[in-house]
Amino acid sequence: MKYLLIFIVVIVVLMLHKKNRASQQASHQQRKAQRLSAPEPMHACTRCGVNVPASRCVWDAQQRPYCCAEHARPG
Ligand SMILES: [Zn+2]
């Protein structure tokens, strides 16, 4: 009877360990997928030529990309 109890405890521990590893692998895969998501297009600043991600560009009236508001200012 004692050995049966020890056997059951060992099985439960192994199952919990396996479940934990599976969830860790799933979250690792998810992070990897997020890291490898589609790249963002880059645009060179019209004034200084620095490459800036499209989401951080400042656009003027003629839709030209700039790295910052300072460079987008005319003059
Ligand atoms: Zn610039």
PDB file of the backbone (N, CA, C, O) and the ligand in Angstrom, with CONECT records:
HET     ZN  A 101       1
ATOM      1  N   MET A   1       0.836  -1.203   0.000  1.00  0.00           N
ATOM      2  CA  MET A   1       0.000   0.000   0.000  1.00  0.00           C
ATOM      3  C   MET A   1       0.879   1.264   0.000  1.00  0.00           C
ATOM      4  O   MET A   1       0.580   2.240  -0.689  1.00  0.00           O
ATOM      5  N   LYS A   2       1.959   1.227   0.779  1.00  0.00           N
ATOM      6  CA  LYS A   2       2.880   2.359   0.879  1.00  0.00           C
ATOM      7  C   LYS A   2       3.516   2.664  -0.492  1.00  0.00           C
ATOM      8  O   LYS A   2       3.649   3.824  -0.882  1.00  0.00           O
ATOM      9  N   TYR A   3       3.898   1.609  -1.203  1.00  0.00           N
ATOM     10  CA  TYR A   3       4.536   1.796  -2.510  1.00  0.00           C
ATOM     11  C   TYR A   3       3.559   2.347  -3.544  1.00  0.00           C
ATOM     12  O   TYR A   3       3.942   3.115  -4.427  1.00  0.00           O
ATOM     13  N   LEU A   4       2.308   1.953  -3.426  1.00  0.00           N
ATOM     14  CA  LEU A   4       1.287   2.477  -4.341  1.00  0.00           C
ATOM     15  C   LEU A   4       1.144   3.986  -4.167  1.00  0.00           C
ATOM     16  O   LEU A   4       1.046   4.727  -5.145  1.00  0.00           O
ATOM     17  N   LEU A   5       1.134   4.430  -2.920  1.00  0.00           N
ATOM     18  CA  LEU A   5       1.026   5.863  -2.626  1.00  0.00           C
ATOM     19  C   LEU A   5       2.238   6.617  -3.198  1.00  0.00           C
ATOM     20  O   LEU A   5       2.083   7.670  -3.818  1.00  0.00           O
ATOM     21  N   ILE A   6       3.442   6.071  -2.985  1.00  0.00           N
ATOM     22  CA  ILE A   6       4.666   6.699  -3.519  1.00  0.00           C
ATOM     23  C   ILE A   6       4.605   6.743  -5.049  1.00  0.00           C
ATOM     24  O   ILE A   6       4.967   7.746  -5.663  1.00  0.00           O
ATOM     25  N   PHE A   7       4.150   5.657  -5.648  1.00  0.00           N
ATOM     26  CA  PHE A   7       4.029   5.584  -7.112  1.00  0.00           C
ATOM     27  C   PHE A   7       3.072   6.659  -7.632  1.00  0.00           C
ATOM     28  O   PHE A   7       3.357   7.323  -8.629  1.00  0.00           O
ATOM     29  N   ILE A   8       1.927   6.823  -6.944  1.00  0.00           N
ATOM     30  CA  ILE A   8       0.938   7.827  -7.367  1.00  0.00           C
ATOM     31  C   ILE A   8       1.533   9.238  -7.251  1.00  0.00           C
ATOM     32  O   ILE A   8       1.346  10.068  -8.140  1.00  0.00           O
ATOM     33  N   VAL A   9       2.242   9.500  -6.163  1.00  0.00           N
ATOM     34  CA  VAL A   9       2.864  10.825  -5.971  1.00  0.00           C
ATOM     35  C   VAL A   9       3.880  11.092  -7.081  1.00  0.00           C
ATOM     36  O   VAL A   9       3.920  12.190  -7.635  1.00  0.00           O
ATOM     37  N   VAL A  10       4.700  10.093  -7.404  1.00  0.00           N
ATOM     38  CA  VAL A  10       5.698  10.245  -8.461  1.00  0.00           C
ATOM     39  C   VAL A  10       5.012  10.544  -9.797  1.00  0.00           C
ATOM     40  O   VAL A  10       5.458  11.421 -10.537  1.00  0.00           O
ATOM     41  N   ILE A  11       3.936   9.824 -10.109  1.00  0.00           N
ATOM     42  CA  ILE A  11       3.211  10.040 -11.367  1.00  0.00           C
ATOM     43  C   ILE A  11       2.643  11.464 -11.424  1.00  0.00           C
ATOM     44  O   ILE A  11       2.738  12.130 -12.455  1.00  0.00           O
ATOM     45  N   VAL A  12       2.054  11.927 -10.318  1.00  0.00           N
ATOM     46  CA  VAL A  12       1.469  13.274 -10.290  1.00  0.00           C
ATOM     47  C   VAL A  12       2.565  14.330 -10.490  1.00  0.00           C
ATOM     48  O   VAL A  12       2.372  15.291 -11.235  1.00  0.00           O
ATOM     49  N   VAL A  13       3.710  14.150  -9.825  1.00  0.00           N
ATOM     50  CA  VAL A  13       4.818  15.104  -9.961  1.00  0.00           C
ATOM     51  C   VAL A  13       5.311  15.133 -11.410  1.00  0.00           C
ATOM     52  O   VAL A  13       5.546  16.205 -11.969  1.00  0.00           O
ATOM     53  N   LEU A  14       5.465  13.970 -12.004  1.00  0.00           N
ATOM     54  CA  LEU A  14       5.916  13.903 -13.396  1.00  0.00           C
ATOM     55  C   LEU A  14       4.923  14.580 -14.338  1.00  0.00           C
ATOM     56  O   LEU A  14       5.324  15.274 -15.273  1.00  0.00           O
ATOM     57  N   MET A  15       3.615  14.379 -14.090  1.00  0.00           N
ATOM     58  CA  MET A  15       2.597  14.995 -14.945  1.00  0.00           C
ATOM     59  C   MET A  15       2.640  16.519 -14.820  1.00  0.00           C
ATOM     60  O   MET A  15       2.544  17.232 -15.819  1.00  0.00           O
ATOM     61  N   LEU A  16       2.785  17.013 -13.588  1.00  0.00           N
ATOM     62  CA  LEU A  16       2.857  18.466 -13.382  1.00  0.00           C
ATOM     63  C   LEU A  16       4.105  19.047 -14.045  1.00  0.00           C
ATOM     64  O   LEU A  16       4.049  20.113 -14.657  1.00  0.00           O
ATOM     65  N   HIS A  17       5.221  18.347 -13.921  1.00  0.00           N
ATOM     66  CA  HIS A  17       6.470  18.802 -14.539  1.00  0.00           C
ATOM     67  C   HIS A  17       6.338  18.870 -16.063  1.00  0.00           C
ATOM     68  O   HIS A  17       6.770  19.837 -16.691  1.00  0.00           O
ATOM     69  N   LYS A  18       5.738  17.838 -16.643  1.00  0.00           N
ATOM     70  CA  LYS A  18       5.561  17.778 -18.095  1.00  0.00           C
ATOM     71  C   LYS A  18       4.642  18.908 -18.567  1.00  0.00           C
ATOM     72  O   LYS A  18       4.903  19.543 -19.589  1.00  0.00           O
ATOM     73  N   LYS A  19       3.560  19.153 -17.811  1.00  0.00           N
ATOM     74  CA  LYS A  19       2.606  20.206 -18.169  1.00  0.00           C
ATOM     75  C   LYS A  19       3.285  21.573 -18.115  1.00  0.00           C
ATOM     76  O   LYS A  19       3.073  22.416 -18.987  1.00  0.00           O
ATOM     77  N   ASN A  20       4.101  21.783 -17.087  1.00  0.00           N
ATOM     78  CA  ASN A  20       4.823  23.046 -16.927  1.00  0.00           C
ATOM     79  C   ASN A  20       5.785  23.273 -18.092  1.00  0.00           C
ATOM     80  O   ASN A  20       5.878  24.378 -18.626  1.00  0.00           O
ATOM     81  N   ARG A  21       6.497  22.216 -18.478  1.00  0.00           N
ATOM     82  CA  ARG A  21       7.440  22.336 -19.603  1.00  0.00           C
ATOM     83  C   ARG A  21       6.702  22.642 -20.896  1.00  0.00           C
ATOM     84  O   ARG A  21       7.178  23.435 -21.708  1.00  0.00           O
ATOM     85  N   ALA A  22       5.528  22.011 -21.097  1.00  0.00           N
ATOM     86  CA  ALA A  22       4.755  22.254 -22.321  1.00  0.00           C
ATOM     87  C   ALA A  22       4.305  23.703 -22.398  1.00  0.00           C
ATOM     88  O   ALA A  22       4.355  24.313 -23.466  1.00  0.00           O
ATOM     89  N   SER A  23       3.859  24.267 -21.256  1.00  0.00           N
ATOM     90  CA  SER A  23       3.409  25.665 -21.281  1.00  0.00           C
ATOM     91  C   SER A  23       4.587  26.608 -21.486  1.00  0.00           C
ATOM     92  O   SER A  23       4.444  27.641 -22.139  1.00  0.00           O
ATOM     93  N   GLN A  24       5.772  26.259 -20.926  1.00  0.00           N
ATOM     94  CA  GLN A  24       6.955  27.096 -21.147  1.00  0.00           C
ATOM     95  C   GLN A  24       7.346  27.092 -22.616  1.00  0.00           C
ATOM     96  O   GLN A  24       7.689  28.132 -23.177  1.00  0.00           O
ATOM     97  N   GLN A  25       7.294  25.912 -23.241  1.00  0.00           N
ATOM     98  CA  GLN A  25       7.635  25.819 -24.656  1.00  0.00           C
ATOM     99  C   GLN A  25       6.647  26.621 -25.499  1.00  0.00           C
ATOM    100  O   GLN A  25       7.039  27.270 -26.469  1.00  0.00           O
ATOM    101  N   ALA A  26       5.349  26.577 -25.127  1.00  0.00           N
ATOM    102  CA  ALA A  26       4.336  27.310 -25.883  1.00  0.00           C
ATOM    103  C   ALA A  26       4.596  28.808 -25.791  1.00  0.00           C
ATOM    104  O   ALA A  26       4.500  29.512 -26.797  1.00  0.00           O
ATOM    105  N   SER A  27       4.926  29.311 -24.592  1.00  0.00           N
ATOM    106  CA  SER A  27       5.174  30.746 -24.466  1.00  0.00           C
ATOM    107  C   SER A  27       6.469  31.136 -25.178  1.00  0.00           C
ATOM    108  O   SER A  27       6.576  32.235 -25.723  1.00  0.00           O
ATOM    109  N   HIS A  28       7.454  30.231 -25.172  1.00  0.00           N
ATOM    110  CA  HIS A  28       8.700  30.498 -25.897  1.00  0.00           C
ATOM    111  C   HIS A  28       8.424  30.603 -27.396  1.00  0.00           C
ATOM    112  O   HIS A  28       8.941  31.495 -28.069  1.00  0.00           O
ATOM    113  N   GLN A  29       7.609  29.689 -27.910  1.00  0.00           N
ATOM    114  CA  GLN A  29       7.249  29.717 -29.339  1.00  0.00           C
ATOM    115  C   GLN A  29       6.509  31.017 -29.665  1.00  0.00           C
ATOM    116  O   GLN A  29       6.723  31.618 -30.718  1.00  0.00           O
ATOM    117  N   GLN A  30       5.632  31.442 -28.742  1.00  0.00           N
ATOM    118  CA  GLN A  30       4.855  32.660 -28.970  1.00  0.00           C
ATOM    119  C   GLN A  30       5.784  33.879 -29.034  1.00  0.00           C
ATOM    120  O   GLN A  30       5.642  34.736 -29.906  1.00  0.00           O
ATOM    121  N   ARG A  31       6.749  33.939 -28.084  1.00  0.00           N
ATOM    122  CA  ARG A  31       7.692  35.062 -28.098  1.00  0.00           C
ATOM    123  C   ARG A  31       8.522  35.068 -29.363  1.00  0.00           C
ATOM    124  O   ARG A  31       8.787  36.126 -29.936  1.00  0.00           O
ATOM    125  N   LYS A  32       8.938  33.874 -29.806  1.00  0.00           N
ATOM    126  CA  LYS A  32       9.732  33.760 -31.027  1.00  0.00           C
ATOM    127  C   LYS A  32       8.933  34.268 -32.225  1.00  0.00           C
ATOM    128  O   LYS A  32       9.470  34.963 -33.087  1.00  0.00           O
ATOM    129  N   ALA A  33       7.632  33.912 -32.275  1.00  0.00           N
ATOM    130  CA  ALA A  33       6.769  34.347 -33.376  1.00  0.00           C
ATOM    131  C   ALA A  33       6.612  35.863 -33.362  1.00  0.00           C
ATOM    132  O   ALA A  33       6.582  36.499 -34.416  1.00  0.00           O
ATOM    133  N   GLN A  34       6.511  36.446 -32.152  1.00  0.00           N
ATOM    134  CA  GLN A  34       6.375  37.897 -32.064  1.00  0.00           C
ATOM    135  C   GLN A  34       7.648  38.587 -32.537  1.00  0.00           C
ATOM    136  O   GLN A  34       7.602  39.603 -33.230  1.00  0.00           O
ATOM    137  N   ARG A  35       8.810  38.003 -32.139  1.00  0.00           N
ATOM    138  CA  ARG A  35      10.082  38.588 -32.561  1.00  0.00           C
ATOM    139  C   ARG A  35      10.234  38.556 -34.065  1.00  0.00           C
ATOM    140  O   ARG A  35      10.807  39.474 -34.651  1.00  0.00           O
ATOM    141  N   LEU A  36       9.725  37.503 -34.703  1.00  0.00           N
ATOM    142  CA  LEU A  36       9.901  37.328 -36.135  1.00  0.00           C
ATOM    143  C   LEU A  36       8.712  37.857 -36.933  1.00  0.00           C
ATOM    144  O   LEU A  36       8.502  37.450 -38.075  1.00  0.00           O
ATOM    145  N   SER A  37       7.934  38.762 -36.338  1.00  0.00           N
ATOM    146  CA  SER A  37       6.803  39.315 -37.069  1.00  0.00           C
ATOM    147  C   SER A  37       7.306  40.155 -38.239  1.00  0.00           C
ATOM    148  O   SER A  37       8.495  40.459 -38.328  1.00  0.00           O
ATOM    149  N   ALA A  38       6.409  40.520 -39.117  1.00  0.00           N
ATOM    150  CA  ALA A  38       6.782  41.212 -40.346  1.00  0.00           C
ATOM    151  C   ALA A  38       7.576  42.475 -40.039  1.00  0.00           C
ATOM    152  O   ALA A  38       7.216  43.224 -39.131  1.00  0.00           O
ATOM    153  N   PRO A  39       8.650  42.721 -40.782  1.00  0.00           N
ATOM    154  CA  PRO A  39       9.458  43.917 -40.531  1.00  0.00           C
ATOM    155  C   PRO A  39       8.715  45.182 -40.936  1.00  0.00           C
ATOM    156  O   PRO A  39       7.889  45.171 -41.848  1.00  0.00           O
ATOM    157  N   GLU A  40       9.023  46.266 -40.246  1.00  0.00           N
ATOM    158  CA  GLU A  40       8.378  47.533 -40.535  1.00  0.00           C
ATOM    159  C   GLU A  40       9.187  48.243 -41.620  1.00  0.00           C
ATOM    160  O   GLU A  40      10.417  48.230 -41.576  1.00  0.00           O
ATOM    161  N   PRO A  41       8.509  48.865 -42.598  1.00  0.00           N
ATOM    162  CA  PRO A  41       9.267  49.577 -43.637  1.00  0.00           C
ATOM    163  C   PRO A  41      10.015  50.773 -43.050  1.00  0.00           C
ATOM    164  O   PRO A  41       9.547  51.416 -42.111  1.00  0.00           O
ATOM    165  N   MET A  42      11.173  51.053 -43.617  1.00  0.00           N
ATOM    166  CA  MET A  42      12.003  52.168 -43.164  1.00  0.00           C
ATOM    167  C   MET A  42      11.996  53.242 -44.249  1.00  0.00           C
ATOM    168  O   MET A  42      11.912  52.942 -45.440  1.00  0.00           O
ATOM    169  N   HIS A  43      12.086  54.497 -43.816  1.00  0.00           N
ATOM    170  CA  HIS A  43      12.160  55.613 -44.758  1.00  0.00           C
ATOM    171  C   HIS A  43      13.349  56.482 -44.380  1.00  0.00           C
ATOM    172  O   HIS A  43      13.616  56.702 -43.198  1.00  0.00           O
ATOM    173  N   ALA A  44      14.056  56.972 -45.380  1.00  0.00           N
ATOM    174  CA  ALA A  44      15.178  57.877 -45.130  1.00  0.00           C
ATOM    175  C   ALA A  44      14.642  59.289 -44.976  1.00  0.00           C
ATOM    176  O   ALA A  44      13.803  59.732 -45.760  1.00  0.00           O
ATOM    177  N   CYS A  45      15.127  59.992 -43.964  1.00  0.00           N
ATOM    178  CA  CYS A  45      14.726  61.381 -43.729  1.00  0.00           C
ATOM    179  C   CYS A  45      15.101  62.212 -44.957  1.00  0.00           C
ATOM    180  O   CYS A  45      16.211  62.100 -45.477  1.00  0.00           O
ATOM    181  N   THR A  46      14.176  63.034 -45.407  1.00  0.00           N
ATOM    182  CA  THR A  46      14.395  63.855 -46.594  1.00  0.00           C
ATOM    183  C   THR A  46      15.548  64.833 -46.376  1.00  0.00           C
ATOM    184  O   THR A  46      16.270  65.155 -47.320  1.00  0.00           O
ATOM    185  N   ARG A  47      15.729  65.312 -45.133  1.00  0.00           N
ATOM    186  CA  ARG A  47      16.778  66.299 -44.883  1.00  0.00           C
ATOM    187  C   ARG A  47      18.136  65.657 -44.572  1.00  0.00           C
ATOM    188  O   ARG A  47      19.133  66.004 -45.204  1.00  0.00           O
ATOM    189  N   CYS A  48      18.191  64.729 -43.610  1.00  0.00           N
ATOM    190  CA  CYS A  48      19.501  64.230 -43.153  1.00  0.00           C
ATOM    191  C   CYS A  48      19.804  62.806 -43.612  1.00  0.00           C
ATOM    192  O   CYS A  48      20.948  62.364 -43.508  1.00  0.00           O
ATOM    193  N   GLY A  49      18.807  62.078 -44.116  1.00  0.00           N
ATOM    194  CA  GLY A  49      19.058  60.748 -44.644  1.00  0.00           C
ATOM    195  C   GLY A  49      19.028  59.629 -43.619  1.00  0.00           C
ATOM    196  O   GLY A  49      19.253  58.472 -43.975  1.00  0.00           O
ATOM    197  N   VAL A  50      18.758  59.938 -42.356  1.00  0.00           N
ATOM    198  CA  VAL A  50      18.679  58.900 -41.316  1.00  0.00           C
ATOM    199  C   VAL A  50      17.466  58.016 -41.600  1.00  0.00           C
ATOM    200  O   VAL A  50      16.382  58.513 -41.904  1.00  0.00           O
ATOM    201  N   ASN A  51      17.663  56.681 -41.498  1.00  0.00           N
ATOM    202  CA  ASN A  51      16.546  55.759 -41.705  1.00  0.00           C
ATOM    203  C   ASN A  51      15.677  55.706 -40.460  1.00  0.00           C
ATOM    204  O   ASN A  51      16.177  55.552 -39.346  1.00  0.00           O
ATOM    205  N   VAL A  52      14.360  55.835 -40.660  1.00  0.00           N
ATOM    206  CA  VAL A  52      13.397  55.883 -39.563  1.00  0.00           C
ATOM    207  C   VAL A  52      12.284  54.879 -39.868  1.00  0.00           C
ATOM    208  O   VAL A  52      11.840  54.797 -41.013  1.00  0.00           O
ATOM    209  N   PRO A  53      11.818  54.106 -38.864  1.00  0.00           N
ATOM    210  CA  PRO A  53      10.669  53.221 -39.084  1.00  0.00           C
ATOM    211  C   PRO A  53       9.442  54.034 -39.497  1.00  0.00           C
ATOM    212  O   PRO A  53       9.252  55.158 -39.031  1.00  0.00           O
ATOM    213  N   ALA A  54       8.623  53.471 -40.360  1.00  0.00           N
ATOM    214  CA  ALA A  54       7.466  54.196 -40.906  1.00  0.00           C
ATOM    215  C   ALA A  54       6.556  54.746 -39.810  1.00  0.00           C
ATOM    216  O   ALA A  54       5.988  55.827 -39.963  1.00  0.00           O
ATOM    217  N   SER A  55       6.414  54.012 -38.706  1.00  0.00           N
ATOM    218  CA  SER A  55       5.509  54.463 -37.647  1.00  0.00           C
ATOM    219  C   SER A  55       6.058  55.667 -36.889  1.00  0.00           C
ATOM    220  O   SER A  55       5.298  56.342 -36.194  1.00  0.00           O
ATOM    221  N   ARG A  56       7.355  55.959 -36.998  1.00  0.00           N
ATOM    222  CA  ARG A  56       7.952  57.077 -36.262  1.00  0.00           C
ATOM    223  C   ARG A  56       8.311  58.242 -37.175  1.00  0.00           C
ATOM    224  O   ARG A  56       8.881  59.233 -36.719  1.00  0.00           O
ATOM    225  N   CYS A  57       7.980  58.131 -38.472  1.00  0.00           N
ATOM    226  CA  CYS A  57       8.279  59.218 -39.407  1.00  0.00           C
ATOM    227  C   CYS A  57       7.358  60.404 -39.155  1.00  0.00           C
ATOM    228  O   CYS A  57       6.221  60.248 -38.708  1.00  0.00           O
ATOM    229  N   VAL A  58       7.867  61.579 -39.447  1.00  0.00           N
ATOM    230  CA  VAL A  58       7.056  62.796 -39.475  1.00  0.00           C
ATOM    231  C   VAL A  58       6.897  63.138 -40.947  1.00  0.00           C
ATOM    232  O   VAL A  58       7.882  63.259 -41.675  1.00  0.00           O
ATOM    233  N   TRP A  59       5.635  63.295 -41.385  1.00  0.00           N
ATOM    234  CA  TRP A  59       5.369  63.519 -42.810  1.00  0.00           C
ATOM    235  C   TRP A  59       4.989  64.964 -43.032  1.00  0.00           C
ATOM    236  O   TRP A  59       4.272  65.552 -42.223  1.00  0.00           O
ATOM    237  N   ASP A  60       5.468  65.548 -44.132  1.00  0.00           N
ATOM    238  CA  ASP A  60       5.058  66.914 -44.455  1.00  0.00           C
ATOM    239  C   ASP A  60       3.870  66.880 -45.419  1.00  0.00           C
ATOM    240  O   ASP A  60       3.341  65.808 -45.713  1.00  0.00           O
ATOM    241  N   ALA A  61       3.455  68.038 -45.907  1.00  0.00           N
ATOM    242  CA  ALA A  61       2.271  68.133 -46.766  1.00  0.00           C
ATOM    243  C   ALA A  61       2.453  67.376 -48.076  1.00  0.00           C
ATOM    244  O   ALA A  61       1.479  66.893 -48.654  1.00  0.00           O
ATOM    245  N   GLN A  62       3.698  67.270 -48.549  1.00  0.00           N
ATOM    246  CA  GLN A  62       3.967  66.549 -49.804  1.00  0.00           C
ATOM    247  C   GLN A  62       4.233  65.061 -49.553  1.00  0.00           C
ATOM    248  O   GLN A  62       4.703  64.355 -50.445  1.00  0.00           O
ATOM    249  N   GLN A  63       3.930  64.586 -48.336  1.00  0.00           N
ATOM    250  CA  GLN A  63       4.123  63.179 -47.938  1.00  0.00           C
ATOM    251  C   GLN A  63       5.576  62.743 -48.032  1.00  0.00           C
ATOM    252  O   GLN A  63       5.855  61.605 -48.410  1.00  0.00           O
ATOM    253  N   ARG A  64       6.506  63.630 -47.694  1.00  0.00           N
ATOM    254  CA  ARG A  64       7.918  63.276 -47.620  1.00  0.00           C
ATOM    255  C   ARG A  64       8.240  62.911 -46.168  1.00  0.00           C
ATOM    256  O   ARG A  64       7.775  63.579 -45.244  1.00  0.00           O
ATOM    257  N   PRO A  65       9.023  61.868 -45.966  1.00  0.00           N
ATOM    258  CA  PRO A  65       9.323  61.440 -44.589  1.00  0.00           C
ATOM    259  C   PRO A  65      10.465  62.238 -43.972  1.00  0.00           C
ATOM    260  O   PRO A  65      11.424  62.597 -44.656  1.00  0.00           O
ATOM    261  N   TYR A  66      10.354  62.514 -42.671  1.00  0.00           N
ATOM    262  CA  TYR A  66      11.409  63.169 -41.893  1.00  0.00           C
ATOM    263  C   TYR A  66      11.618  62.393 -40.597  1.00  0.00           C
ATOM    264  O   TYR A  66      10.719  61.699 -40.123  1.00  0.00           O
ATOM    265  N   CYS A  67      12.808  62.520 -40.037  1.00  0.00           N
ATOM    266  CA  CYS A  67      13.125  61.790 -38.800  1.00  0.00           C
ATOM    267  C   CYS A  67      12.517  62.460 -37.573  1.00  0.00           C
ATOM    268  O   CYS A  67      12.268  61.792 -36.569  1.00  0.00           O
ATOM    269  N   CYS A  68      12.272  63.775 -37.638  1.00  0.00           N
ATOM    270  CA  CYS A  68      11.728  64.486 -36.472  1.00  0.00           C
ATOM    271  C   CYS A  68      11.002  65.745 -36.957  1.00  0.00           C
ATOM    272  O   CYS A  68      11.119  66.133 -38.119  1.00  0.00           O
ATOM    273  N   ALA A  69      10.260  66.366 -36.059  1.00  0.00           N
ATOM    274  CA  ALA A  69       9.504  67.571 -36.409  1.00  0.00           C
ATOM    275  C   ALA A  69      10.432  68.718 -36.785  1.00  0.00           C
ATOM    276  O   ALA A  69      10.099  69.558 -37.621  1.00  0.00           O
ATOM    277  N   GLU A  70      11.630  68.737 -36.137  1.00  0.00           N
ATOM    278  CA  GLU A  70      12.622  69.777 -36.426  1.00  0.00           C
ATOM    279  C   GLU A  70      13.004  69.756 -37.912  1.00  0.00           C
ATOM    280  O   GLU A  70      13.070  70.803 -38.557  1.00  0.00           O
ATOM    281  N   HIS A  71      13.254  68.559 -38.447  1.00  0.00           N
ATOM    282  CA  HIS A  71      13.653  68.441 -39.853  1.00  0.00           C
ATOM    283  C   HIS A  71      12.469  68.610 -40.797  1.00  0.00           C
ATOM    284  O   HIS A  71      12.664  68.944 -41.965  1.00  0.00           O
ATOM    285  N   ALA A  72      11.261  68.391 -40.325  1.00  0.00           N
ATOM    286  CA  ALA A  72      10.086  68.542 -41.175  1.00  0.00           C
ATOM    287  C   ALA A  72       9.708  70.002 -41.337  1.00  0.00           C
ATOM    288  O   ALA A  72       8.979  70.370 -42.258  1.00  0.00           O
ATOM    289  N   ARG A  73      10.220  70.844 -40.414  1.00  0.00           N
ATOM    290  CA  ARG A  73       9.915  72.263 -40.482  1.00  0.00           C
ATOM    291  C   ARG A  73      10.579  72.884 -41.708  1.00  0.00           C
ATOM    292  O   ARG A  73      11.767  72.653 -41.934  1.00  0.00           O
ATOM    293  N   PRO A  74       9.845  73.672 -42.511  1.00  0.00           N
ATOM    294  CA  PRO A  74      10.448  74.264 -43.707  1.00  0.00           C
ATOM    295  C   PRO A  74      11.500  75.310 -43.362  1.00  0.00           C
ATOM    296  O   PRO A  74      11.403  76.001 -42.348  1.00  0.00           O
ATOM    297  N   GLY A  75      12.502  75.412 -44.221  1.00  0.00           N
ATOM    298  CA  GLY A  75      13.510  76.449 -44.031  1.00  0.00           C
ATOM    299  C   GLY A  75      14.877  75.958 -43.763  1.00  0.00           C
ATOM    300  O   GLY A  75      15.797  76.757 -43.588  1.00  0.00           O
TER     301      GLY A  75
HETATM  302 ZN    ZN A 101      16.384  64.114 -40.347  1.00  0.00          ZN2+
END
